[in-house]
């Protein structure tokens, strides 16, 4: 049975979970941010927070969400959720071809040999510019603007790296690893060549942080959002309460176009023509 791609357009509810989380985070920061941060600083240094709390938080969120996604994909259970599958295939027969053990090993390598040392470098970079434990909690509107800036910076840099990775030499040398998944699973977001993990995953995500130097809690929230979004957009499912994942799933299926993280740069440079065609065909069938 050949794989079949099921297109669905973006809907208003796609980001409802992120909006709720953002509202709760902004409320927490205004009511308890300073007191909570002072408590942490009475127990540890900024370096210990960034490396210990930061990496642990990232690692736990990644696998706490990634493992259920893997089970959902490989088991084929829970029909109420399987109806949101983007590509049709029978688990274990036409599903992901990469052995799960191979994927987990590479993901863990990238996390401990890539993400962890990158966080150390991140700390010393921001410390060089005068970042200290006295960093106050910004007003809610400043935090919101910071998060929007992070999103814009990530989309620009991710698009640039991803577009480059699809050039013949770079694809053969690095990016082909990621595209071993024609039908993606959640943890495939980190199933990449080590070089791509640094330049394609980490630098786009953390560049805005280096530039704006936000409060450490804002960094943690940004990591939460990025990890949740990356896992879902690689999951192979189009849940209506989660970020729009059809865009990137189509990239794995089609192996070209739709290069950006949120779609903005694709609109600007016209690299989502194939997906737009699917959208028009979907609209015409209504």
GIQUISUL-V416744 format. One record per residue. RES is the residue in one letter. SS is DSSP state (~ for helix, > for strand, _ for the rest). BURIAL is + if it has 16 or more other ideal C-beta (glycine too) atoms within 10 Angstrom, else -. Layout:
BEGIN
res=RES ss=SS burial=BURIAL
res=RES ss=SS burial=BURIAL
END
This chain:
BEGIN
res=X ss=_ burial=-
res=X ss=_ burial=-
res=X ss=_ burial=-
res=X ss=> burial=-
res=X ss=> burial=-
res=X ss=_ burial=-
res=X ss=_ burial=+
res=X ss=_ burial=-
res=X ss=_ burial=-
res=X ss=_ burial=+
res=X ss=_ burial=-
res=X ss=~ burial=-
res=X ss=~ burial=-
res=X ss=~ burial=+
res=X ss=~ burial=+
res=X ss=~ burial=-
res=X ss=~ burial=+
res=X ss=~ burial=+
res=X ss=~ burial=-
res=X ss=~ burial=-
res=X ss=~ burial=-
res=X ss=~ burial=+
res=X ss=~ burial=-
res=X ss=~ burial=-
res=X ss=~ burial=+
res=X ss=~ burial=+
res=X ss=~ burial=-
res=X ss=~ burial=-
res=X ss=~ burial=+
res=X ss=~ burial=-
res=X ss=~ burial=-
res=X ss=~ burial=-
res=X ss=~ burial=+
res=X ss=~ burial=-
res=X ss=~ burial=-
res=X ss=~ burial=-
res=X ss=~ burial=+
res=X ss=~ burial=-
res=X ss=~ burial=-
res=X ss=~ burial=+
res=X ss=~ burial=+
res=X ss=~ burial=-
res=X ss=~ burial=-
res=X ss=_ burial=-
res=X ss=_ burial=-
res=X ss=~ burial=+
res=X ss=~ burial=-
res=X ss=~ burial=-
res=X ss=~ burial=+
res=X ss=~ burial=+
res=X ss=~ burial=+
res=X ss=~ burial=-
res=X ss=~ burial=-
res=X ss=~ burial=+
res=X ss=~ burial=+
res=X ss=~ burial=-
res=X ss=~ burial=-
res=X ss=~ burial=+
res=X ss=~ burial=+
res=X ss=~ burial=-
res=X ss=~ burial=+
res=X ss=~ burial=+
res=X ss=~ burial=+
res=X ss=~ burial=-
res=X ss=~ burial=+
res=X ss=~ burial=+
res=X ss=~ burial=-
res=X ss=~ burial=-
res=X ss=~ burial=+
res=X ss=~ burial=+
res=X ss=~ burial=-
res=X ss=~ burial=+
res=X ss=~ burial=+
res=X ss=~ burial=-
res=X ss=~ burial=-
res=X ss=_ burial=-
res=X ss=_ burial=-
res=X ss=_ burial=-
res=X ss=~ burial=-
res=X ss=~ burial=-
res=X ss=~ burial=-
res=X ss=~ burial=-
res=X ss=_ burial=-
res=X ss=_ burial=+
res=X ss=> burial=+
res=X ss=_ burial=+
res=X ss=> burial=+
res=X ss=> burial=-
res=X ss=_ burial=+
res=X ss=_ burial=-
res=X ss=_ burial=-
res=X ss=_ burial=-
res=X ss=_ burial=-
res=X ss=_ burial=-
res=X ss=_ burial=+
res=X ss=_ burial=+
res=X ss=_ burial=-
res=X ss=_ burial=+
res=X ss=_ burial=-
res=X ss=~ burial=-
res=X ss=~ burial=-
res=X ss=~ burial=-
res=X ss=~ burial=+
res=X ss=~ burial=+
res=X ss=~ burial=-
res=X ss=~ burial=+
res=X ss=~ burial=+
res=X ss=~ burial=-
res=X ss=~ burial=-
res=X ss=~ burial=+
res=X ss=~ burial=+
res=X ss=~ burial=-
res=X ss=~ burial=-
res=X ss=~ burial=+
res=X ss=~ burial=+
res=X ss=~ burial=-
res=X ss=~ burial=-
res=X ss=~ burial=+
res=X ss=~ burial=+
res=X ss=~ burial=-
res=X ss=~ burial=-
res=X ss=~ burial=+
res=X ss=~ burial=+
res=X ss=~ burial=-
res=X ss=~ burial=-
res=X ss=~ burial=+
res=X ss=~ burial=-
res=X ss=~ burial=-
res=X ss=_ burial=-
res=X ss=_ burial=-
res=X ss=_ burial=+
res=X ss=_ burial=-
res=X ss=_ burial=-
res=X ss=_ burial=-
res=X ss=_ burial=+
res=X ss=_ burial=-
res=X ss=_ burial=+
res=X ss=_ burial=+
res=X ss=_ burial=-
res=X ss=~ burial=+
res=X ss=~ burial=-
res=X ss=~ burial=-
res=X ss=~ burial=+
res=X ss=~ burial=-
res=X ss=~ burial=-
res=X ss=~ burial=+
res=X ss=~ burial=+
res=X ss=~ burial=-
res=X ss=~ burial=-
res=X ss=~ burial=+
res=X ss=~ burial=+
res=X ss=~ burial=-
res=X ss=~ burial=+
res=X ss=~ burial=+
res=X ss=~ burial=+
res=X ss=~ burial=+
res=X ss=~ burial=+
res=X ss=~ burial=+
res=X ss=~ burial=+
res=X ss=~ burial=+
res=X ss=~ burial=+
res=X ss=~ burial=+
res=X ss=~ burial=+
res=X ss=~ burial=+
res=X ss=~ burial=+
res=X ss=_ burial=+
res=X ss=_ burial=-
res=X ss=~ burial=-
res=X ss=~ burial=-
res=X ss=~ burial=+
res=X ss=~ burial=+
res=X ss=~ burial=-
res=X ss=~ burial=-
res=X ss=~ burial=+
res=X ss=~ burial=+
res=X ss=_ burial=-
res=X ss=_ burial=+
res=X ss=~ burial=+
res=X ss=~ burial=+
res=X ss=~ burial=-
res=X ss=_ burial=+
res=X ss=_ burial=-
res=X ss=_ burial=+
res=X ss=_ burial=+
res=X ss=_ burial=+
res=X ss=~ burial=+
res=X ss=~ burial=+
res=X ss=~ burial=+
res=X ss=~ burial=+
res=X ss=~ burial=+
res=X ss=_ burial=+
res=X ss=_ burial=+
res=X ss=_ burial=+
res=X ss=~ burial=-
res=X ss=~ burial=-
res=X ss=~ burial=+
res=X ss=~ burial=+
res=X ss=~ burial=+
res=X ss=~ burial=+
res=X ss=~ burial=+
res=X ss=~ burial=+
res=X ss=~ burial=+
res=X ss=~ burial=+
res=X ss=~ burial=+
res=X ss=~ burial=+
res=X ss=~ burial=+
res=X ss=~ burial=+
res=X ss=~ burial=+
res=X ss=~ burial=+
res=X ss=~ burial=-
res=X ss=~ burial=-
res=X ss=~ burial=+
res=X ss=_ burial=+
res=X ss=_ burial=+
res=X ss=_ burial=+
res=X ss=~ burial=+
res=X ss=~ burial=+
res=X ss=~ burial=+
res=X ss=~ burial=+
res=X ss=~ burial=+
res=X ss=~ burial=+
res=X ss=~ burial=+
res=X ss=~ burial=+
res=X ss=~ burial=+
res=X ss=~ burial=+
res=X ss=~ burial=+
res=X ss=~ burial=+
res=X ss=~ burial=+
res=X ss=~ burial=+
res=X ss=~ burial=+
res=X ss=~ burial=+
res=X ss=~ burial=+
res=X ss=~ burial=+
res=X ss=_ burial=+
res=X ss=_ burial=+
res=X ss=_ burial=+
res=X ss=> burial=+
res=X ss=_ burial=+
res=X ss=_ burial=-
res=X ss=_ burial=-
res=X ss=_ burial=-
res=X ss=_ burial=+
res=X ss=_ burial=+
res=X ss=_ burial=+
res=X ss=_ burial=+
res=X ss=~ burial=+
res=X ss=~ burial=+
res=X ss=~ burial=+
res=X ss=~ burial=+
res=X ss=~ burial=+
res=X ss=~ burial=+
res=X ss=~ burial=+
res=X ss=~ burial=+
res=X ss=~ burial=-
res=X ss=_ burial=-
res=X ss=_ burial=-
res=X ss=_ burial=+
res=X ss=_ burial=+
res=X ss=_ burial=+
res=X ss=_ burial=+
res=X ss=_ burial=+
res=X ss=_ burial=+
res=X ss=_ burial=+
res=X ss=~ burial=-
res=X ss=~ burial=+
res=X ss=~ burial=+
res=X ss=~ burial=-
res=X ss=~ burial=-
res=X ss=~ burial=-
res=X ss=_ burial=-
res=X ss=_ burial=+
res=X ss=_ burial=+
res=X ss=~ burial=-
res=X ss=~ burial=-
res=X ss=~ burial=+
res=X ss=~ burial=-
res=X ss=~ burial=-
res=X ss=~ burial=+
res=X ss=~ burial=+
res=X ss=~ burial=-
res=X ss=~ burial=-
res=X ss=~ burial=-
res=X ss=~ burial=-
res=X ss=~ burial=-
res=X ss=_ burial=-
res=X ss=_ burial=-
END
